[in-house]
Amino acid sequence: MRSVLMIGLFTLIICLLTPVSVEARAQRPGQIPNGGTFSCANCHVNSGGGGARNAFGQAIEAGFLNGSGAGASVNWNATIAGMDSDGDGVTNGTELGDPDGDGNPSAGVTVTNPGDASSFVQVVLNRAPVFTSIGAQTALEGEVVSFGVAGSDPDNDALTFSASNLPEGAAFEDDTFTWIPGFDLGGNSVVVTFTVSDSFEEVITTVDISVTDVNRSTVVNAFDPPRARVIGMEGDGLTFSLDAEDPDGDVLTYLWTVSGSEDAEPTNSITITVPSGLQDEVVSVVATSLDGSQATQSWTIGKMLIGDFDASGDVGFTDFLAFSAQFGKTLAADVDFDTGFDLDGDGAVGFTDFLQFVENFGLSG
């Protein structure tokens, strides 16, 4: 009998000295937001409950219980929600879908375990888009320079391109840059900025465009008299002038020629005295730029007013009517043929006569 009592006492002592295992509290998963997703595994290392608590369970047990013992309930609030018990970089509240700890979890969120450092939503970081290399560009004054802008995105996001710092007159449409540099930009360069966006990030690149000077030839703006044929009588003083320029601003020199003889007049105008004789005189000028380009103009001085059929002193509309009446007639076939209208003397009033008449139309003697 005594031995039986000793065995029982010894067993009791062993039970008292042996640590009591932590039991799972079946009601507690329902006391945290979305606790039913991981149930007892929210707080216990053993997913079935009981035994050692994980970091989240330890935090709850240490300071977020209302009451004590098996009947204690979880005091879910902003403080425990803002803690990161498992140290995975995501707060307890965020993992359970209630980041502010008000007890009203957001709908449709992905719930992870606040006591398991390996359980959290993997955030996929956006990767920035990349430009297709464009490289430096060269443009000629007055000529079109055009190039496309393209790129790619590692995430296959849709891309949008834009441009800034566009030079005057340039356009960027349909991802294509187009520009005609002005003639005042030779030797200069412009830098254009392009931006590509995948709606999350923007990437910028710049393109240097060097403008090459283009030499422009000398041009004639105007000349006086304003027609190539003039009438001059013997002894008349006639002045001829040329308005020419080099578009690049180079200095011009002038060489005049009168009836085949060069004149030393270095300016853009000359005054001559009509010599005697019935033959036409030709006056011409060549304007030469420092770059070697030239512009020319010539005049013919006629000493007879051809085509003044009505002897009015000028070749006008009434003379045209008279000439039209004779046009097409020949000496051989027409009794009313008038040799005065046969300006080239070939026995017929035809096209070559018309050309001579037109050359003198509007002149006066």
C-alpha positions as CSV (number, residue, x, y, z in Angstrom):
1,M,0.0,0.0,0.0
2,R,2.8,2.4,0.9
3,S,4.5,1.6,-2.3
4,V,1.4,2.5,-4.3
5,L,1.1,5.9,-2.5
6,M,4.7,6.6,-3.3
7,I,4.3,5.9,-7.0
8,G,1.2,8.1,-7.1
9,L,3.0,11.0,-5.3
10,F,6.0,10.6,-7.6
11,T,3.8,10.8,-10.7
12,L,2.1,13.9,-9.4
13,I,5.5,15.6,-8.7
14,I,6.6,14.7,-12.3
15,C,3.4,16.2,-13.7
16,L,3.8,19.4,-11.7
17,L,7.4,19.8,-12.7
18,T,6.8,19.0,-16.4
19,P,6.0,22.2,-18.5
20,V,2.4,22.3,-19.7
21,S,2.2,22.6,-23.5
22,V,0.6,25.7,-24.9
23,E,-2.8,24.9,-26.2
24,A,-4.3,26.5,-29.3
25,R,-7.3,28.8,-28.7
26,A,-9.7,27.9,-31.4
27,Q,-11.7,31.1,-31.1
28,R,-8.7,33.5,-31.6
29,P,-8.3,33.2,-35.4
30,G,-11.8,34.8,-35.7
31,Q,-10.7,37.7,-33.5
32,I,-8.1,39.0,-36.1
33,P,-8.9,40.2,-39.7
34,N,-9.0,37.4,-42.2
35,G,-7.7,35.1,-39.4
36,G,-9.5,32.1,-41.0
37,T,-7.2,32.1,-44.0
38,F,-4.3,30.6,-42.0
39,S,-6.2,29.8,-38.8
40,C,-4.0,28.6,-35.9
41,A,-0.9,29.0,-38.1
42,N,-1.3,32.8,-37.7
43,C,0.1,32.4,-34.2
44,H,1.6,29.0,-33.9
45,V,4.7,27.3,-35.5
46,N,2.6,24.2,-35.8
47,S,-0.1,24.9,-38.4
48,G,-2.5,22.7,-36.5
49,G,-2.2,24.8,-33.4
50,G,-0.7,24.2,-30.0
51,G,2.9,24.2,-29.1
52,A,5.3,27.1,-29.6
53,R,4.0,30.4,-30.8
54,N,5.5,32.2,-33.8
55,A,6.6,35.9,-33.6
56,F,3.1,37.2,-34.2
57,G,1.6,34.8,-31.7
58,Q,4.2,35.9,-29.1
59,A,3.3,39.6,-29.8
60,I,-0.4,38.9,-29.3
61,E,0.3,36.9,-26.1
62,A,2.7,39.6,-24.7
63,G,0.5,42.6,-25.0
64,F,-2.7,42.4,-27.1
65,L,-5.1,40.2,-25.1
66,N,-8.2,41.3,-23.2
67,G,-8.4,39.1,-20.1
68,S,-6.3,36.1,-19.2
69,G,-6.2,32.4,-19.6
70,A,-8.1,30.3,-22.1
71,G,-10.9,32.9,-22.3
72,A,-8.8,35.9,-23.2
73,S,-9.6,37.5,-26.5
74,V,-7.3,39.3,-29.0
75,N,-7.2,43.1,-28.8
76,W,-6.8,43.9,-32.5
77,N,-5.9,47.6,-32.9
78,A,-3.7,50.0,-34.9
79,T,-0.7,49.3,-32.8
80,I,-0.5,45.6,-33.5
81,A,-1.5,46.2,-37.1
82,G,1.4,48.6,-37.6
83,M,4.0,46.1,-36.3
84,D,6.0,43.8,-38.5
85,S,6.2,40.8,-36.2
86,D,7.8,38.4,-38.6
87,G,10.3,41.0,-40.0
88,D,9.5,40.4,-43.6
89,G,9.1,44.1,-44.4
90,V,5.3,44.0,-44.4
91,T,3.2,45.1,-41.4
92,N,0.8,42.7,-39.7
93,G,-2.2,44.7,-40.7
94,T,-1.1,44.8,-44.4
95,E,-0.6,41.0,-44.4
96,L,-4.1,40.5,-42.9
97,G,-5.8,43.1,-45.2
98,D,-6.4,45.7,-42.4
99,P,-3.4,48.0,-42.5
100,D,-5.0,50.7,-40.3
101,G,-6.1,48.2,-37.7
102,D,-9.8,49.4,-37.5
103,G,-11.1,45.8,-37.8
104,N,-12.6,46.4,-41.2
105,P,-10.4,44.5,-43.7
106,S,-10.3,45.6,-47.4
107,A,-12.1,43.4,-49.8
108,G,-10.2,41.5,-52.5
109,V,-6.7,41.8,-50.9
110,T,-4.2,39.0,-50.9
111,V,-3.9,37.7,-47.3
112,T,-0.5,36.5,-46.0
113,N,0.7,35.1,-42.7
114,P,1.9,37.8,-40.3
115,G,3.9,35.2,-38.3
116,D,5.7,33.6,-41.3
117,A,8.6,35.7,-42.7
118,S,8.4,33.7,-46.0
119,S,4.7,34.6,-46.5
120,F,4.2,38.0,-48.1
121,V,3.0,39.4,-51.3
122,Q,5.8,39.6,-53.9
123,V,5.9,43.1,-55.3
124,V,6.9,43.1,-59.0
125,L,9.0,46.2,-59.7
126,N,8.4,48.0,-62.9
127,R,11.4,48.1,-65.3
128,A,12.1,51.3,-67.1
129,P,11.7,51.5,-70.9
130,V,14.8,51.7,-73.1
131,F,15.4,54.0,-76.2
132,T,16.7,52.5,-79.4
133,S,19.9,54.3,-80.0
134,I,19.5,57.3,-82.3
135,G,23.0,58.9,-82.3
136,A,24.1,62.3,-83.4
137,Q,22.6,63.8,-86.5
138,T,23.9,66.0,-89.3
139,A,21.6,68.4,-91.2
140,L,22.1,70.7,-94.2
141,E,20.8,74.3,-94.3
142,G,17.5,74.4,-96.2
143,E,17.2,70.6,-96.5
144,V,14.9,68.2,-94.6
145,V,16.4,66.2,-91.8
146,S,14.1,63.4,-90.4
147,F,14.5,60.4,-88.1
148,G,12.3,58.1,-86.1
149,V,12.3,57.7,-82.4
150,A,11.7,54.1,-81.0
151,G,12.3,52.0,-77.9
152,S,11.3,48.9,-76.1
153,D,10.0,48.0,-72.6
154,P,11.2,44.9,-70.6
155,D,7.7,44.5,-69.2
156,N,6.1,44.9,-72.7
157,D,4.2,48.0,-71.5
158,A,2.8,50.3,-74.2
159,L,5.2,53.2,-74.8
160,T,4.5,56.9,-75.4
161,F,7.1,59.2,-77.0
162,S,7.3,63.0,-76.7
163,A,9.9,65.7,-77.6
164,S,10.9,69.0,-76.1
165,N,13.4,71.8,-77.0
166,L,12.3,71.6,-80.6
167,P,14.1,74.2,-82.8
168,E,11.9,76.7,-84.7
169,G,10.0,75.1,-87.5
170,A,10.6,71.5,-86.3
171,A,7.8,68.9,-85.7
172,F,7.5,65.7,-83.9
173,E,4.6,63.6,-85.1
174,D,4.0,59.9,-85.2
175,D,7.2,59.4,-83.3
176,T,9.1,61.0,-86.2
177,F,11.2,64.2,-85.9
178,T,11.2,66.5,-89.0
179,W,13.0,69.8,-89.5
180,I,14.4,72.1,-92.2
181,P,17.2,74.2,-90.7
182,G,17.3,77.9,-91.7
183,F,20.2,79.3,-93.6
184,D,21.4,81.3,-90.6
185,L,22.3,78.1,-88.6
186,G,25.3,76.8,-90.5
187,G,28.1,75.8,-88.2
188,N,25.7,75.6,-85.2
189,S,24.1,72.7,-83.4
190,V,20.8,72.1,-81.6
191,V,20.0,69.6,-78.8
192,V,16.6,68.0,-78.9
193,T,15.2,66.2,-75.9
194,F,13.1,63.0,-76.3
195,T,11.1,61.3,-73.5
196,V,9.7,57.8,-73.5
197,S,7.1,56.7,-70.9
198,D,5.6,53.3,-70.0
199,S,3.0,55.1,-67.8
200,F,5.1,54.3,-64.7
201,E,8.5,55.7,-65.5
202,E,10.0,58.2,-67.9
203,V,13.4,58.0,-69.6
204,I,15.0,60.9,-71.3
205,T,17.6,61.0,-74.1
206,T,19.0,63.9,-76.1
207,V,20.1,64.1,-79.7
208,D,22.7,66.6,-81.0
209,I,21.9,67.9,-84.5
210,S,24.8,69.6,-86.3
211,V,23.9,72.0,-89.1
212,T,26.2,72.3,-92.0
213,D,26.5,75.5,-94.0
214,V,25.2,75.4,-97.6
215,N,26.5,78.0,-100.0
216,R,23.8,79.8,-102.0
217,S,24.3,81.3,-105.4
218,T,24.0,84.9,-106.4
219,V,20.4,85.8,-107.4
220,V,18.9,88.7,-109.4
221,N,16.1,90.5,-107.5
222,A,15.3,93.2,-110.1
223,F,16.8,95.1,-113.0
224,D,16.1,98.4,-114.7
225,P,14.9,99.0,-117.4
226,P,12.6,96.2,-116.4
227,R,12.5,94.6,-119.9
228,A,15.2,93.1,-122.0
229,R,14.6,95.4,-125.1
230,V,14.7,99.2,-125.0
231,I,14.5,101.9,-127.7
232,G,17.3,104.4,-127.8
233,M,18.1,107.1,-130.3
234,E,21.5,108.2,-131.3
235,G,23.0,110.4,-128.5
236,D,20.4,109.3,-125.9
237,G,21.8,108.7,-122.4
238,L,20.5,105.4,-121.0
239,T,21.0,104.1,-117.5
240,F,21.0,100.4,-116.7
241,S,21.1,98.9,-113.2
242,L,21.0,95.5,-111.6
243,D,19.7,94.6,-108.1
244,A,21.5,91.4,-107.2
245,E,22.6,89.8,-103.9
246,D,24.4,86.9,-102.5
247,P,22.0,85.2,-100.0
248,D,24.9,84.4,-97.7
249,G,25.9,88.0,-97.5
250,D,29.1,87.8,-99.7
251,V,30.3,90.9,-101.4
252,L,29.5,91.2,-105.2
253,T,31.6,92.6,-108.0
254,Y,30.2,93.8,-111.3
255,L,31.6,93.5,-114.9
256,W,29.7,95.4,-117.6
257,T,30.0,94.8,-121.3
258,V,28.7,97.2,-124.0
259,S,28.5,95.9,-127.5
260,G,31.2,93.4,-126.8
261,S,33.6,95.8,-125.0
262,E,34.2,95.5,-121.3
263,D,33.5,98.6,-119.2
264,A,35.4,99.2,-116.0
265,E,32.3,100.4,-114.1
266,P,32.6,98.5,-110.8
267,T,29.1,99.3,-109.5
268,N,25.7,97.8,-110.1
269,S,24.7,100.5,-112.6
270,I,26.0,102.1,-115.7
271,T,25.0,105.0,-118.0
272,I,25.9,104.9,-121.7
273,T,25.3,107.2,-124.7
274,V,23.6,105.5,-127.6
275,P,26.1,105.4,-130.5
276,S,25.3,106.2,-134.1
277,G,24.3,103.5,-136.6
278,L,21.2,101.4,-137.2
279,Q,22.5,98.2,-135.6
280,D,21.2,97.1,-132.2
281,E,23.5,97.6,-129.2
282,V,23.8,95.0,-126.4
283,V,24.5,95.9,-122.8
284,S,25.2,93.1,-120.2
285,V,26.4,92.8,-116.7
286,V,27.8,89.9,-114.6
287,A,27.6,90.0,-110.8
288,T,30.1,87.7,-109.2
289,S,30.2,86.7,-105.5
290,L,33.2,85.9,-103.5
291,D,32.1,82.2,-103.6
292,G,32.4,82.3,-107.4
293,S,28.7,82.1,-108.2
294,Q,27.4,84.6,-110.8
295,A,24.2,86.2,-112.0
296,T,23.8,87.9,-115.4
297,Q,21.4,90.3,-117.1
298,S,21.4,91.8,-120.6
299,W,19.5,94.4,-122.5
300,T,19.2,95.1,-126.3
301,I,19.0,98.7,-127.4
302,G,17.0,99.0,-130.6
303,K,17.3,102.2,-132.6
304,M,14.0,101.7,-134.5
305,L,10.6,101.3,-133.0
306,I,9.4,98.3,-134.8
307,G,5.6,97.6,-134.8
308,D,4.4,101.2,-134.5
309,F,2.0,100.7,-137.4
310,D,-0.2,103.6,-136.5
311,A,2.8,106.0,-136.1
312,S,1.6,107.0,-132.6
313,G,5.1,106.9,-131.1
314,D,4.5,103.7,-129.2
315,V,3.7,100.0,-129.9
316,G,0.3,99.4,-128.3
317,F,-3.1,97.7,-128.6
318,T,-4.2,99.5,-131.9
319,D,-0.9,98.3,-133.5
320,F,-1.8,94.7,-132.3
321,L,-5.2,95.0,-134.0
322,A,-3.6,96.1,-137.2
323,F,-1.1,93.3,-137.1
324,S,-3.7,90.7,-136.3
325,A,-5.6,91.8,-139.5
326,Q,-2.5,91.1,-141.6
327,F,-1.4,87.9,-139.8
328,G,-1.3,84.9,-142.2
329,K,-1.3,86.9,-145.4
330,T,1.4,86.5,-148.1
331,L,2.7,88.6,-150.9
332,A,2.0,85.9,-153.4
333,A,-1.6,85.2,-152.5
334,D,-3.1,88.3,-151.0
335,V,-3.7,91.5,-153.0
336,D,-4.1,93.5,-149.8
337,F,-0.8,92.2,-148.4
338,D,1.0,95.1,-146.6
339,T,4.8,94.7,-146.6
340,G,5.0,97.0,-143.5
341,F,3.8,94.1,-141.4
342,D,6.3,91.7,-142.9
343,L,8.9,92.5,-140.2
344,D,11.4,89.8,-141.3
345,G,11.0,90.4,-145.0
346,D,10.2,86.9,-146.0
347,G,7.1,87.7,-148.0
348,A,4.6,86.6,-145.4
349,V,3.2,87.9,-142.0
350,G,3.8,84.9,-139.8
351,F,5.1,83.7,-136.4
352,T,8.6,85.2,-136.7
353,D,7.0,88.6,-137.4
354,F,4.8,88.1,-134.4
355,L,7.8,87.5,-132.2
356,Q,9.4,90.7,-133.3
357,F,6.2,92.6,-132.7
358,V,5.9,91.1,-129.2
359,E,9.5,92.1,-128.4
360,N,8.6,95.7,-129.1
361,F,5.1,95.8,-127.7
362,G,4.9,98.4,-125.0
363,L,8.0,100.4,-126.1
364,S,7.9,104.0,-127.2
365,G,10.3,105.9,-129.4
